[in-house]
Amino acid sequence: MSSTFQPFQEEHQIFRQQVRTFVENELVPNVDSWEKEKLFPNSVFKRAGDLGILGAHYPEDVGGSGGDFWMSVVKSEELARCGSAGVTMGLLVQADMATPVIADLGSREVKDEFLAPAIRGDKVAALGVSEPGAGSDVAALRTTARTVGDEYVINGSKTYITNGTRADFITLMVKTDPDAGHAGISIIVCPTDVKGFSVSKKLEKAGNWSSDTAELFFEDVRVPKRYLVGQEGMGFVYLMQNFQSERLVGCVSGLEGSKLALDRSVQYGRERTAFGKPLIKREYWQQKFVDLYTKYEAAKALTYNACAAYNDEKFVKNGMLSMETTRIVSMSKAYVGDVTAEIMDQCMQFHGGMGYLEDLWVARAWRDARLFRIGGGATEVMRYATAKIMGF
């Protein structure tokens, strides 16, 4: 980033080099084969855990490195350089989506049983929110958990669950009081080796092929009540807080993927001759790429501003996020979605017919990027949420 705002200290830069080395040496050489296989191996989680990549922003008492949110920013930027959003997403779900709420609110026992092994890469984590009838409208979820003695009995289903086919546990949103609306939602950690849990099917997607996405089914699944995260009935509030970090790492990752696409495209334009001179020397494309780089810089500045606000409130003040921070995160999510979509579409156009072939990286980048305007809160929902905060 070319602005004077520099949030990264020496420890961040050392970590950046560690992640970059991992990406260049262990991910990049394999992503093409993982895309064809439509799955990257579980050993990637373990290797990332062994290197300290998954837990850099978690406290030392659970096996992390005690870093701040900028460690997550560094990790998200560098993982995106592997050129496969599916691999990036699987690792970010593990480290920044399914586990933060456990770190914040889980009991010591739950942290030791689930969070610590997830940070080590010994257990794979998934976040269970979306349902066939409840995507962005979280309050409409129907999966229930009723109390029977010292257990919860869970019934329902979840869909669009990243890491779902191989997760060892699900950080699960449920209705503990089906008649209480938002106030009836709770978060429970659900192991997947229990009776009544099943993977209904692996879902085939338009993009992000190397990450597994599943539909899950719960039939009288029994888990101990000690697997409750935080307070019963507070799950909606917790999730809205958790969503902010999820959206920010998504923004960071999406932007770095876009920057990679821009740089690769410009290099292609230097080498590709059309009508007697390099394609990048055509005035139309020069102006187009200047505009795209400008939008990238603007989106990154907005996102870094949101990251700074999040880091200040969450890691410095150790408090709940303000509505002002939520507003700027929502703005970032919507704007970055638009910018990344435009960048990827123009990079595809720049490559012409060759770009539409699966043999070239740009086809993957183009279809992978489309998910960002849907997942983690659709662009329309982000704008609606922002309007409500602003009093429109």
Stockholm file with secondary structure:
# STOCKHOLM 1.0

chainA/1-392         MSSTFQPFQEEHQIFRQQVRTFVENELVPNVDSWEKEKLFPNSVFKRAGDLGILGAHYPEDVGGSGGDFWMSVVKSEELARCGSAGVTMGLLVQADMATPVIADLGSREVKDEFLAPAIRGDKVAALGVSEPGAGSDVAALRTTARTVGDEYVINGSKTYITNGTRADFITLMVKTDPDAGHAGISIIVCPTDVKGFSVSKKLEKAGNWSSDTAELFFEDVRVPKRYLVGQEGMGFVYLMQNFQSERLVGCVSGLEGSKLALDRSVQYGRERTAFGKPLIKREYWQQKFVDLYTKYEAAKALTYNACAAYNDEKFVKNGMLSMETTRIVSMSKAYVGDVTAEIMDQCMQFHGGMGYLEDLWVARAWRDARLFRIGGGATEVMRYATAKIMGF
#=GR chainA/1-392 SS CCSSCCCCCHHHHHHHHHHHHHIIIIITTTHHHHHHHTCCCTHHHHHHHHTTCTTTTSCGGGTCCCCCHHHHHHHHHHHGGGSCHHHHHHHHIIIIISSHHHHHHCCHHHIIIIIHHHHHTSSCEEEECCBTTBSSCGGGCCCEEEEETTEEEEEEEEEEEETTTTCSEEEEEEESSTTSGGGGEEEEEEESSSTTEEEEEECCCSSCTTSCEEEEEEEEEEEEGGGEESSTTCHHHHHHHHHHHHHHHHHHHHHHHHHHHHHHHHHHHHHCEETTEEGGGSHHHHHHHHHHHHHHHHHHHHHHHHHHHHHIIIIISCCCCCHHHHHHHHHHHHHHHHHHHHHHHHHHHHTHHHHTSTTSHHHHHHHHHGGGGTTTSCHHHHHHHHHHHTTC
#=GC SS_cons         CCSSCCCCCHHHHHHHHHHHHHIIIIITTTHHHHHHHTCCCTHHHHHHHHTTCTTTTSCGGGTCCCCCHHHHHHHHHHHGGGSCHHHHHHHHIIIIISSHHHHHHCCHHHIIIIIHHHHHTSSCEEEECCBTTBSSCGGGCCCEEEEETTEEEEEEEEEEEETTTTCSEEEEEEESSTTSGGGGEEEEEEESSSTTEEEEEECCCSSCTTSCEEEEEEEEEEEEGGGEESSTTCHHHHHHHHHHHHHHHHHHHHHHHHHHHHHHHHHHHHHCEETTEEGGGSHHHHHHHHHHHHHHHHHHHHHHHHHHHHHIIIIISCCCCCHHHHHHHHHHHHHHHHHHHHHHHHHHHHTHHHHTSTTSHHHHHHHHHGGGGTTTSCHHHHHHHHHHHTTC
//
